[in-house]
Amino acid sequence: MTQLKTWGLLLALTVSLTASARKVKVNVQQPGTLEQQLPPKVRKSLTELTLRGSLNGADWHFLRSLMGISRDTTAVDGKLQRLDLSDATLHKSTDAFLFNYQIKADSILPQWAFYRCKVGEVILPRALHLIDSNAFREARIRRVVLPEKVSINEDAFTDCSELEDICFPKTLGSLSSNAIVGCEKLQTVRMNSVLFISGGGSIRDCSNLRKIEINGTLGHIDGWQTFSKLPKLTEIVFNGPVLSTGGSKEWLSECPALQQITFNGPVLSTAFAGIADLPNFHNYVSLPNQVFLSNSEWVKGIPEKGPYTEETFKAFRQLQQSFEAFPDFHSEDQTFVTSAILNNFLATSAILHDKAGLLKYGQLILESRPRKLYRLLCDSIFNDFAGQSDFEALKEKSRLFGDYIYILKTSPQYERSEQTQQAFTYAFDSPILKKVREELKLDSIAGNGDEISRIKRVMYWLHDAIPHDGSSSWPQCKYNALDLFRNAQKNKRRYNCRFLAEMLTDCYLALGYPARFITCESKEIGDPDCHVIVMVWSKTLNKWVWMDPSFAAYVTDENGTLLHPGEVRERLIDGRPLVLNPDANWNHKSKQTKEEYIDRYMAKNLYTIQSHLTNRPEIENDENFYQDVITLIGKGVTYKGGGRTTSDDQYFWQAPKLP
């Protein structure tokens, strides 16, 4: 039986051989058998290889050896010059191809896949959706052909010293920050249609790059150091429609030879500005009356009241057709980009008095990101449509998702319960809290003032000590205030609202103040934009009070009395006054207003409120910590998060048992 299997493999190879043994085609029908299908005699003279079938980690390890590199990255004898994988697929497996790296998905070219490999040309599999980080790092490849709709992660093409040509597909998904870095032989980058080009050096440190050209539709290009450290770059050309751009004076960085940026097609929305420190830059060039929404210095958008020519509408229709021709993309970043583009189409439709377009794009936004639509439709550019039944119907539908105070007012009410429920506890005697108090010198930070001033001083200290970053990763340490503080100082890192709130809770508990960090969520299931704050018990006021270290924020009534989240929610519903402290801010860079922070952001996120029953350090290091949480919801609300729920607000806000 073994002989028959071996003969079958050799037969598959034999019928695929071309006239020269230097060019071979192999169909890998069983993952893990590529090495068996290429006898040693064939390997020695092999220069061109075309693969079909399914490749796992063992196949990829062998394939790397044909490209002159071993599993531990030492050089081996490999002469392969052309590798065609267009009809091959990747097969998830536990077999490592380099160190401990494996193929983890059939649609992702894994990290380090071609690390240090030497091969003239690679044609990637058609089924790929993503080229992962470091996939081609230090690869000695002259040309690579990318598949349709693929996206490129950060550092995918880093230090590819021989790379001369990247053959982009008809449509690229996204080009991430630092995607193409240190490719010194690249002289021209020609993309076709691309949905999203990230800022932060998506093309960077390519010492001989002279021209960047985008020949199809561009969905969005970010506006901060998008192309940087390109000393010979002289020209950037957008030959097709541009749907959206970011903008700042630093959208390009260290490109001293750049002379001109040309737009040869219509532009829906741009914020590009004059560019700093480019001594040879002359100007942006665009077609007359082809830029619609603009707050940039170099061009003004279309007038709000017309008159509009046929050329104006023709250019707008071209932009619409370009957007609708984009393939479907499904990553969160790409959904965000397409949503922003839809917003721009909505606004431009209003300016052009195109009611059909307004209703069309309004409905698309309602179906994709409904809570954004209401605020858009409240803008003054839609005033001319006020009172028209179809417009008002669209606005009323959007109100159910985007008028956050209205949503609270119409939400199901709380209901008292006579059942005995588990009490909330506070671990004042934790040895960890003793270390937190001593080593962070919390008594000195809190000062010798009254209780309220001490509570505020600790919150302000933490706000100043560790900046907020809502997109930061979860830290690799124990989740107590001391370890989190040390981790932030050592790694010069920021934290999201959750970890700042956990730290502040520990600090209050260490000082003997009952405290809980609470997760405030919106009505929208799966909304990632929740917010975590702290409620701390004031003996002076005999009540909980709101403290938010992310924004140095607390809320009072009209008489200056501090409020807790439940009271803020009640006042939003019945329209009583709310006051935000005037020094509330984000990282001392932007001031927070009552309208943005309370009426919009927190009104959205006070639909459900979640707390731990056990309030102690490191509670969320526990694997099953969701068994300890309880969420306050209106009677009859369906909550799909973890833990228990209650509709008894009196139970949820009960006074703590003091030590």
C-alpha positions as CSV (number, residue, x, y, z in Angstrom):
1,M,0.0,0.0,0.0
2,T,2.8,2.4,0.9
3,Q,4.4,1.8,-2.6
4,L,1.1,2.6,-4.3
5,K,0.8,5.9,-2.4
6,T,4.4,6.9,-3.2
7,W,3.9,6.0,-6.9
8,G,0.8,8.1,-7.0
9,L,2.6,11.2,-5.6
10,L,5.4,10.8,-8.2
11,L,2.9,10.4,-11.0
12,A,1.2,13.7,-9.9
13,L,4.6,15.4,-10.2
14,T,5.6,13.7,-13.4
15,V,2.5,14.8,-15.4
16,S,3.1,18.4,-14.1
17,L,6.7,18.6,-15.3
18,T,7.5,21.0,-18.2
19,A,10.1,20.3,-20.8
20,S,12.7,21.5,-18.4
21,A,13.1,20.2,-14.9
22,R,13.8,23.8,-13.8
23,K,10.1,24.6,-14.0
24,V,7.7,22.4,-12.0
25,K,3.9,22.4,-11.3
26,V,2.7,20.5,-8.2
27,N,-0.9,19.9,-7.0
28,V,-0.7,19.3,-3.2
29,Q,-4.0,17.4,-2.7
30,Q,-3.1,16.4,0.9
31,P,-1.6,19.1,3.2
32,G,1.8,18.2,4.5
33,T,2.9,16.2,1.4
34,L,4.7,18.9,-0.7
35,E,8.2,17.6,0.3
36,Q,7.3,14.1,-0.8
37,Q,6.2,15.4,-4.2
38,L,9.5,17.1,-4.9
39,P,12.4,14.5,-5.1
40,P,15.9,15.7,-4.2
41,K,17.0,15.6,-7.8
42,V,14.2,18.0,-8.9
43,R,14.9,20.4,-6.0
44,K,18.5,20.9,-6.9
45,S,17.7,22.5,-10.3
46,L,14.3,23.9,-9.4
47,T,14.0,27.6,-10.3
48,E,10.2,28.1,-11.0
49,L,7.5,26.4,-9.0
50,T,3.7,26.6,-9.5
51,L,1.6,25.2,-6.7
52,R,-2.0,24.2,-6.4
53,G,-3.9,22.6,-3.6
54,S,-3.6,23.1,0.2
55,L,-0.4,24.0,2.1
56,N,0.0,23.6,5.9
57,G,2.8,24.7,8.2
58,A,5.0,21.7,7.3
59,D,4.7,22.5,3.6
60,W,5.5,26.1,4.2
61,H,8.6,25.2,6.2
62,F,9.8,23.1,3.2
63,L,8.9,25.9,0.8
64,R,11.1,28.3,2.8
65,S,14.0,25.9,2.4
66,L,13.5,26.1,-1.4
67,M,13.8,29.9,-1.0
68,G,17.2,29.5,0.8
69,I,16.2,29.8,4.5
70,S,15.7,27.2,7.3
71,R,13.3,27.2,10.2
72,D,15.9,29.0,12.4
73,T,16.6,31.5,9.6
74,T,20.1,30.2,8.7
75,A,20.9,30.1,5.0
76,V,20.5,26.9,3.0
77,D,20.9,26.0,-0.6
78,G,17.8,27.1,-2.5
79,K,17.6,28.4,-6.1
80,L,13.9,29.1,-6.5
81,Q,13.4,32.3,-8.5
82,R,9.7,32.3,-9.2
83,L,6.9,31.0,-7.0
84,D,3.3,31.0,-8.2
85,L,0.8,30.4,-5.4
86,S,-2.2,32.0,-7.2
87,D,-4.2,28.7,-7.2
88,A,-2.9,27.4,-3.8
89,T,-4.7,27.8,-0.5
90,L,-3.4,27.9,3.1
91,H,-4.4,25.2,5.6
92,K,-4.7,25.9,9.3
93,S,-2.4,23.6,11.2
94,T,-0.3,23.3,14.4
95,D,2.9,22.7,12.4
96,A,5.4,25.5,12.8
97,F,7.2,26.8,9.8
98,L,9.5,29.3,11.6
99,F,10.3,29.1,15.3
100,N,6.8,28.7,16.8
101,Y,4.9,30.5,14.0
102,Q,2.0,28.6,12.4
103,I,-0.6,29.0,9.6
104,K,-3.7,30.1,11.6
105,A,-6.2,30.9,8.9
106,D,-6.7,30.1,5.2
107,S,-7.2,33.8,4.3
108,I,-4.2,35.3,6.1
109,L,-0.6,35.2,5.0
110,P,0.9,34.6,8.4
111,Q,3.5,36.7,10.1
112,W,7.1,36.0,9.0
113,A,5.9,33.8,6.1
114,F,8.7,35.0,3.8
115,Y,11.1,36.3,6.4
116,R,14.6,36.5,4.9
117,C,13.5,34.3,2.0
118,K,15.3,34.8,-1.4
119,V,13.1,34.5,-4.5
120,G,12.8,36.7,-7.5
121,E,9.0,36.8,-7.9
122,V,6.1,35.7,-5.8
123,I,2.4,35.5,-6.9
124,L,0.3,35.2,-3.8
125,P,-2.8,33.0,-3.4
126,R,-6.1,34.5,-4.7
127,A,-7.9,33.5,-1.5
128,L,-5.9,35.8,0.8
129,H,-7.7,38.6,2.5
130,L,-4.8,39.9,4.6
131,I,-1.0,40.0,4.5
132,D,-0.1,40.0,8.2
133,S,2.6,41.9,10.0
134,N,6.3,41.1,9.1
135,A,5.2,38.7,6.4
136,F,7.9,39.8,4.0
137,R,10.3,41.4,6.5
138,E,13.9,41.3,5.1
139,A,12.8,39.1,2.2
140,R,15.1,39.3,-0.8
141,I,12.2,39.5,-3.4
142,R,12.2,41.6,-6.5
143,R,8.5,41.5,-7.4
144,V,5.3,40.4,-5.6
145,V,1.8,40.1,-7.1
146,L,-1.0,40.8,-4.7
147,P,-4.5,39.2,-4.9
148,E,-7.8,41.1,-5.2
149,K,-9.3,42.8,-2.1
150,V,-6.3,42.0,0.1
151,S,-5.3,44.3,2.9
152,I,-1.7,44.9,4.1
153,N,-0.9,45.0,7.8
154,E,1.9,47.1,9.5
155,D,5.5,46.1,8.7
156,A,4.4,43.6,6.1
157,F,7.0,44.8,3.6
158,T,9.8,46.0,5.9
159,D,13.5,46.2,4.8
160,C,12.9,44.3,1.5
161,S,16.2,45.4,0.1
162,E,15.7,43.9,-3.4
163,L,12.0,44.8,-3.9
164,E,11.5,46.7,-7.1
165,D,7.8,46.2,-7.9
166,I,4.6,45.6,-5.9
167,C,1.9,44.6,-8.4
168,F,-1.2,45.9,-6.7
169,P,-4.7,44.4,-7.4
170,K,-7.5,46.2,-9.1
171,T,-8.8,46.9,-5.6
172,L,-6.8,47.0,-2.4
173,G,-8.6,46.8,0.9
174,S,-6.3,48.8,3.2
175,L,-2.7,49.9,3.6
176,S,-1.8,50.1,7.2
177,S,0.7,52.3,9.1
178,N,4.3,51.3,8.3
179,A,3.1,48.8,5.7
180,I,6.0,49.5,3.2
181,V,9.2,50.5,5.0
182,G,12.8,50.5,4.1
183,C,12.4,49.2,0.5
184,E,15.3,51.0,-1.0
185,K,15.0,49.8,-4.6
186,L,11.4,50.9,-5.0
187,Q,11.2,53.9,-7.4
188,T,7.4,54.0,-8.1
189,V,4.4,52.8,-6.2
190,R,1.3,52.5,-8.5
191,M,-1.9,51.5,-6.8
192,N,-5.3,51.1,-8.5
193,S,-8.4,51.4,-6.4
194,V,-7.9,51.3,-2.7
195,L,-10.4,51.7,0.1
196,F,-8.2,53.0,2.9
197,I,-4.6,54.3,3.3
198,S,-3.6,54.7,6.9
199,G,-1.5,57.5,8.4
200,G,1.6,57.0,10.4
201,G,4.0,56.2,7.6
202,S,2.1,53.7,5.4
203,I,5.0,54.2,3.0
204,R,8.2,55.2,4.8
205,D,12.0,55.2,4.5
206,C,12.1,54.2,0.9
207,S,15.2,56.1,-0.1
208,N,14.8,56.0,-3.9
209,L,11.0,56.3,-4.2
210,R,10.2,59.1,-6.7
211,K,6.5,58.8,-7.4
212,I,3.3,57.6,-5.8
213,E,0.3,57.2,-8.1
214,I,-3.2,56.0,-7.4
215,N,-5.0,55.3,-10.6
216,G,-8.5,54.1,-9.4
217,T,-10.9,55.3,-6.8
218,L,-9.5,56.2,-3.4
219,G,-11.9,55.6,-0.5
220,H,-10.0,57.5,2.3
221,I,-6.4,58.5,3.0
222,D,-5.4,59.6,6.5
223,G,-3.9,63.0,7.1
224,W,-1.0,62.5,9.5
225,Q,2.5,61.6,8.3
226,T,0.9,59.2,5.8
227,F,4.0,59.2,3.5
228,S,7.2,60.0,5.4
229,K,11.0,60.0,5.1
230,L,11.0,59.7,1.3
231,P,13.9,62.0,0.3
232,K,13.5,61.6,-3.5
233,L,9.7,61.7,-3.8
234,T,8.8,64.5,-6.2
235,E,5.2,63.8,-7.1
236,I,1.9,62.3,-5.8
237,V,-0.9,61.8,-8.3
238,F,-4.5,60.9,-7.7
239,N,-5.9,60.0,-11.1
240,G,-9.3,58.7,-10.1
241,P,-12.1,59.9,-7.8
242,V,-11.1,60.6,-4.2
243,L,-13.9,60.1,-1.7
244,S,-12.3,61.3,1.5
245,T,-9.0,62.6,3.0
246,G,-7.9,63.5,6.4
247,G,-5.7,66.5,6.8
248,S,-3.0,68.4,8.7
249,K,0.1,70.3,8.0
250,E,2.0,67.1,8.8
251,W,0.1,64.7,6.5
252,L,3.5,64.4,4.7
253,S,6.8,64.3,6.6
254,E,10.4,64.6,5.5
255,C,9.8,64.6,1.8
256,P,12.1,67.5,0.8
257,A,12.0,66.9,-2.9
258,L,8.2,66.9,-3.3
259,Q,7.0,69.5,-5.8
260,Q,3.4,68.8,-6.6
261,I,0.3,66.9,-5.6
262,T,-2.2,66.4,-8.4
263,F,-5.9,65.5,-8.3
264,N,-7.1,64.5,-11.8
265,G,-10.6,63.4,-10.7
266,P,-13.4,64.7,-8.5
267,V,-12.9,64.9,-4.7
268,L,-15.8,64.4,-2.4
269,S,-14.3,65.6,0.9
270,T,-10.8,66.8,1.8
271,A,-9.1,68.4,4.8
272,F,-5.6,68.4,3.2
273,A,-3.8,71.6,4.3
274,G,-0.6,73.4,3.5
275,I,2.3,71.2,4.3
276,A,5.1,72.2,6.7
277,D,8.8,71.9,5.9
278,L,8.7,71.0,2.2
279,P,11.1,73.5,0.6
280,N,10.3,72.5,-3.0
281,F,6.6,72.1,-2.8
282,H,4.7,74.3,-5.2
283,N,1.0,73.5,-4.8
284,Y,-1.9,71.2,-5.0
285,V,-3.5,70.9,-8.5
286,S,-7.1,70.0,-8.9
287,L,-9.8,70.3,-11.6
288,P,-12.0,73.4,-11.4
289,N,-15.3,72.9,-9.4
290,Q,-14.4,69.2,-8.7
291,V,-13.9,69.5,-5.0
292,F,-17.1,69.3,-2.9
293,L,-16.7,69.3,0.9
294,S,-13.5,71.0,2.0
295,N,-12.1,72.7,5.0
296,S,-8.6,72.8,3.6
297,E,-6.4,75.8,3.0
298,W,-5.7,75.1,-0.7
299,V,-9.3,74.8,-2.0
300,K,-12.8,75.7,-1.0
301,G,-15.7,73.3,-1.4
302,I,-18.8,73.9,-3.4
303,P,-20.9,76.9,-2.3
304,E,-23.8,76.0,0.0
305,K,-26.4,77.8,-2.1
306,G,-25.2,77.2,-5.7
307,P,-25.6,77.8,-8.5
308,Y,-24.6,74.4,-9.6
309,T,-23.6,73.5,-13.2
310,E,-24.2,70.3,-15.0
311,E,-20.4,69.6,-14.6
312,T,-20.9,69.8,-10.8
313,F,-23.6,67.1,-10.9
314,K,-21.7,65.0,-13.4
315,A,-18.6,65.0,-11.1
316,F,-20.9,64.1,-8.1
317,R,-22.5,61.2,-10.0
318,Q,-19.0,59.9,-10.9
319,L,-18.1,59.9,-7.2
320,Q,-21.3,58.0,-6.4
321,Q,-20.7,55.4,-9.1
322,S,-17.1,54.9,-7.9
323,F,-18.1,54.3,-4.4
324,E,-20.9,51.9,-5.4
325,A,-18.4,49.9,-7.5
326,F,-16.2,49.1,-4.5
327,P,-16.3,45.5,-3.4
328,D,-17.8,44.7,0.0
329,F,-15.3,44.9,2.9
330,H,-16.0,43.7,6.4
331,S,-13.2,44.7,8.8
332,E,-14.0,47.2,11.5
333,D,-11.6,49.8,10.1
334,Q,-13.1,49.5,6.6
335,T,-16.6,49.7,8.0
336,F,-15.6,52.9,9.7
337,V,-14.2,54.3,6.5
338,T,-17.2,53.5,4.4
339,S,-19.5,55.0,7.1
340,A,-17.5,58.2,7.0
341,I,-17.8,58.3,3.2
342,L,-21.6,57.8,3.4
343,N,-21.8,60.7,5.8
344,N,-20.0,62.9,3.2
345,F,-22.4,61.8,0.4
346,L,-25.3,62.7,2.7
347,A,-24.0,66.2,3.3
348,T,-23.1,66.8,-0.3
349,S,-26.6,65.7,-1.4
350,A,-28.1,68.2,1.0
351,I,-25.9,71.0,-0.3
352,L,-26.8,70.2,-3.9
353,H,-30.5,70.0,-2.9
354,D,-30.5,66.4,-4.1
355,K,-33.3,65.0,-2.0
356,A,-33.3,61.6,-3.7
357,G,-29.5,61.3,-2.8
358,L,-30.1,62.5,0.7
359,L,-32.8,59.9,1.3
360,K,-30.8,57.2,-0.3
361,Y,-27.6,57.8,1.7
362,G,-29.6,58.5,4.9
363,Q,-31.2,55.1,4.6
364,L,-27.8,53.4,4.0
365,I,-26.4,55.1,7.2
366,L,-29.6,54.1,9.1
367,E,-29.0,50.5,8.2
368,S,-25.2,50.5,8.9
369,R,-24.5,53.0,11.7
370,P,-27.9,54.2,12.8
371,R,-26.9,56.2,15.9
372,K,-24.8,58.5,13.8
373,L,-27.6,59.6,11.5
374,Y,-29.7,61.7,14.0
375,R,-26.9,64.1,14.8
376,L,-26.1,64.5,11.1
377,L,-29.7,65.3,10.2
378,C,-29.8,68.0,13.0
379,D,-27.1,70.0,11.1
380,S,-28.2,73.4,9.6
381,I,-27.4,72.2,6.0
382,F,-30.6,70.1,6.2
383,N,-32.8,73.0,7.2
384,D,-34.3,73.4,3.7
385,F,-35.8,69.8,4.0
386,A,-37.4,70.5,7.4
387,G,-41.1,69.8,7.3
388,Q,-41.0,67.5,4.3
389,S,-42.7,64.3,5.2
390,D,-40.1,61.9,3.8
391,F,-37.2,63.7,5.4
392,E,-39.0,64.0,8.8
393,A,-39.8,60.3,8.6
394,L,-36.1,59.5,8.2
395,K,-35.2,61.8,11.0
396,E,-37.8,60.3,13.3
397,K,-36.4,56.7,12.6
398,S,-32.9,57.9,13.3
399,R,-34.1,59.5,16.6
400,L,-34.7,56.0,18.0
401,F,-31.0,55.3,17.7
402,G,-29.2,58.7,18.0
403,D,-31.2,60.9,20.3
404,Y,-29.7,59.6,23.5
405,I,-31.7,61.5,26.0
406,Y,-34.9,60.6,24.1
407,I,-33.8,56.9,24.3
408,L,-33.4,57.2,28.1
409,K,-36.8,58.9,28.4
410,T,-38.5,56.1,26.5
411,S,-36.6,53.2,28.0
412,P,-38.3,50.7,30.4
413,Q,-38.3,51.9,34.0
414,Y,-36.6,50.2,37.0
415,E,-38.7,48.1,39.4
416,R,-38.2,47.4,43.0
417,S,-37.7,43.8,44.1
418,E,-38.6,42.2,47.5
419,Q,-36.2,39.3,46.9
420,T,-33.0,39.1,48.9
421,Q,-30.0,39.7,46.7
422,Q,-26.3,39.3,47.2
423,A,-24.7,42.2,49.0
424,F,-21.9,44.3,47.5
425,T,-18.6,43.9,49.4
426,Y,-15.4,46.0,49.7
427,A,-12.0,44.5,50.5
428,F,-10.6,47.3,52.7
429,D,-8.3,44.8,54.5
430,S,-6.5,43.5,51.4
431,P,-2.7,43.3,51.8
432,I,-2.4,44.6,48.2
433,L,-4.3,47.7,49.1
434,K,-1.9,48.4,52.0
435,K,1.0,48.3,49.6
436,V,-0.9,50.5,47.2
437,R,-1.5,53.1,49.9
438,E,2.1,53.1,51.1
439,E,4.1,52.8,47.9
440,L,2.0,55.3,45.9
441,K,2.0,57.7,48.9
442,L,-1.8,58.1,48.7
443,D,-2.1,60.0,52.0
444,S,0.2,62.7,50.7
445,I,-1.6,62.8,47.4
446,A,-5.0,63.1,49.0
447,G,-3.8,65.8,51.4
448,N,-5.2,67.0,54.7
449,G,-8.4,68.7,53.4
450,D,-12.0,67.6,53.8
451,E,-13.3,64.3,52.4
452,I,-14.5,65.8,49.1
453,S,-11.2,67.5,48.4
454,R,-9.3,64.3,49.2
455,I,-11.5,62.3,46.8
456,K,-11.0,64.9,44.0
457,R,-7.2,65.2,44.6
458,V,-6.7,61.5,44.1
459,M,-8.7,61.5,40.9
460,Y,-6.8,64.5,39.5
461,W,-3.5,62.9,40.4
462,L,-4.2,59.8,38.5
463,H,-5.6,61.8,35.5
464,D,-2.3,63.7,35.4
465,A,0.0,60.6,36.0
466,I,-1.3,58.3,33.2
467,P,-2.8,59.6,30.0
468,H,-6.0,58.1,28.6
469,D,-6.0,56.1,25.3
470,G,-9.2,54.3,24.4
471,S,-7.5,52.1,21.9
472,S,-4.7,50.9,24.1
473,S,-4.1,47.2,24.5
474,W,-4.8,45.4,27.8
475,P,-1.7,45.5,30.0
476,Q,0.4,42.5,30.7
477,C,0.5,42.7,34.5
478,K,-1.7,42.2,37.6
479,Y,-4.7,44.5,37.6
480,N,-4.0,46.4,40.8
481,A,-3.2,50.1,41.1
482,L,0.4,49.5,42.1
483,D,1.4,47.1,39.3
484,L,-0.6,49.0,36.7
485,F,1.2,52.2,37.8
486,R,4.6,50.6,37.6
487,N,3.8,49.1,34.2
488,A,2.7,52.5,32.8
489,Q,5.8,54.2,34.1
490,K,8.2,51.5,32.9
491,N,6.7,51.2,29.4
492,K,5.7,54.8,29.0
493,R,2.2,53.7,28.1
494,R,-1.4,54.9,28.4
495,Y,-4.5,53.1,29.6
496,N,-8.1,52.9,28.4
497,C,-10.9,54.0,30.7
498,R,-11.3,50.6,32.2
499,F,-7.8,50.3,33.7
500,L,-7.8,54.0,34.9
501,A,-11.1,53.3,36.7
502,E,-9.8,50.1,38.2
503,M,-6.7,52.0,39.5
504,L,-8.8,54.8,41.0
505,T,-11.1,52.3,42.7
506,D,-8.1,50.6,44.3
507,C,-6.8,53.9,45.5
508,Y,-10.1,54.8,47.1
509,L,-10.4,51.4,48.7
510,A,-6.9,51.7,50.0
511,L,-7.8,55.0,51.7
512,G,-10.9,53.5,53.3
513,Y,-13.5,54.9,50.9
514,P,-16.0,52.3,49.5
515,A,-15.7,52.4,45.7
516,R,-16.8,50.5,42.6
517,F,-15.7,50.9,39.0
518,I,-18.8,50.7,36.8
519,T,-19.2,50.0,33.1
520,C,-21.7,52.3,31.4
521,E,-23.1,50.9,28.1
522,S,-25.5,52.0,25.4
523,K,-28.7,50.5,24.1
524,E,-26.9,49.3,20.9
525,I,-25.8,45.7,21.4
526,G,-22.1,45.2,20.7
527,D,-21.3,49.0,20.8
528,P,-17.6,49.0,21.6
529,D,-17.8,52.7,22.8
530,C,-18.7,52.0,26.4
531,H,-17.2,54.0,29.2
532,V,-15.9,53.0,32.7
533,I,-16.0,55.4,35.6
534,V,-15.8,55.2,39.4
535,M,-18.4,55.8,42.0
536,V,-17.0,56.4,45.5
537,W,-19.0,56.7,48.8
538,S,-19.0,60.1,50.5
539,K,-19.7,59.9,54.3
540,T,-20.2,63.7,54.2
541,L,-22.9,63.6,51.6
542,N,-24.1,60.1,52.6
543,K,-24.2,59.1,49.0
544,W,-22.2,57.8,46.0
545,V,-20.5,60.4,43.8
546,W,-19.2,60.2,40.2
547,M,-15.5,60.4,39.5
548,D,-14.0,59.9,36.0
549,P,-10.2,59.7,35.8
550,S,-10.2,59.5,32.0
551,F,-11.6,63.0,31.7
552,A,-10.9,64.4,35.2
553,A,-14.7,64.7,35.3
554,Y,-17.4,64.8,38.0
555,V,-21.0,66.0,37.8
556,T,-23.0,68.2,40.2
557,D,-26.5,69.7,40.4
558,E,-27.3,73.4,40.1
559,N,-26.2,73.9,43.7
560,G,-22.8,72.3,43.3
561,T,-23.7,69.0,45.1
562,L,-21.9,66.0,43.6
563,L,-24.1,63.4,41.9
564,H,-23.8,59.7,41.3
565,P,-24.5,58.0,37.9
566,G,-28.0,57.1,38.8
567,E,-28.9,60.6,39.7
568,V,-27.3,61.9,36.5
569,R,-29.4,59.5,34.5
570,E,-32.6,60.6,36.3
571,R,-31.9,64.3,35.7
572,L,-31.2,63.6,32.0
573,I,-34.7,62.0,31.8
574,D,-36.7,64.6,33.6
575,G,-34.7,67.6,32.3
576,R,-33.3,68.9,35.6
577,P,-30.0,70.9,35.5
578,L,-26.6,69.1,35.3
579,V,-23.2,70.8,35.7
580,L,-19.9,69.4,34.5
581,N,-16.8,70.7,36.3
582,P,-15.2,73.4,34.2
583,D,-11.7,71.8,34.2
584,A,-12.8,68.4,32.8
585,N,-10.5,67.6,29.9
586,W,-8.9,64.8,27.8
587,N,-5.2,64.5,28.5
588,H,-5.0,68.3,29.0
589,K,-5.4,68.7,25.2
590,S,-9.1,69.2,24.8
591,K,-11.7,70.7,27.1
592,Q,-14.9,68.6,27.8
593,T,-18.2,70.3,27.6
594,K,-21.5,69.5,29.3
595,E,-23.1,69.0,25.8
596,E,-20.6,66.6,24.5
597,Y,-19.6,64.7,27.7
598,I,-23.0,64.5,29.5
599,D,-25.8,65.1,27.0
600,R,-24.2,63.0,24.2
601,Y,-21.4,60.6,25.4
602,M,-22.7,59.6,28.8
603,A,-26.4,59.9,27.9
604,K,-25.7,57.2,25.3
605,N,-23.8,55.1,27.8
606,L,-26.2,55.2,30.8
607,Y,-28.7,52.8,29.3
608,T,-27.2,49.9,31.3
609,I,-24.8,50.1,34.2
610,Q,-22.6,47.2,35.4
611,S,-20.7,46.7,38.6
612,H,-18.8,44.0,40.4
613,L,-20.4,42.6,43.5
614,T,-16.9,41.9,45.0
615,N,-14.8,45.1,44.9
616,R,-11.2,44.2,45.4
617,P,-7.9,44.5,43.5
618,E,-7.2,42.1,40.6
619,I,-10.8,41.0,40.4
620,E,-10.6,41.1,36.6
621,N,-7.5,38.9,36.6
622,D,-9.8,36.0,37.5
623,E,-10.7,33.8,34.6
624,N,-14.4,33.7,35.5
625,F,-14.8,37.3,36.8
626,Y,-18.0,37.8,34.8
627,Q,-19.7,35.5,37.4
628,D,-19.2,38.4,39.8
629,V,-20.8,41.2,37.8
630,I,-24.3,42.5,38.0
631,T,-25.9,44.9,35.5
632,L,-28.7,47.4,36.2
633,I,-31.3,47.3,33.4
634,G,-34.8,48.5,32.8
635,K,-37.6,46.0,33.4
636,G,-37.9,43.8,30.4
637,V,-34.7,44.9,28.7
638,T,-32.8,42.0,27.1
639,Y,-29.1,42.1,28.1
640,K,-26.7,39.9,26.2
641,G,-23.6,40.5,28.3
642,G,-22.2,38.3,31.0
643,G,-23.2,37.9,34.7
644,R,-26.5,38.6,36.4
645,T,-29.0,41.5,35.9
646,T,-31.3,43.4,38.2
647,S,-34.0,46.1,37.6
648,D,-33.9,47.2,41.2
649,D,-32.0,50.5,41.2
650,Q,-32.4,50.9,45.0
651,Y,-30.5,47.6,45.5
652,F,-27.8,48.6,42.9
653,W,-27.2,52.0,44.6
654,Q,-27.4,50.7,48.2
655,A,-25.3,52.3,50.8
656,P,-22.1,50.3,51.7
657,K,-21.4,48.7,55.0
658,L,-18.7,50.9,56.4
659,P,-15.6,49.5,58.2
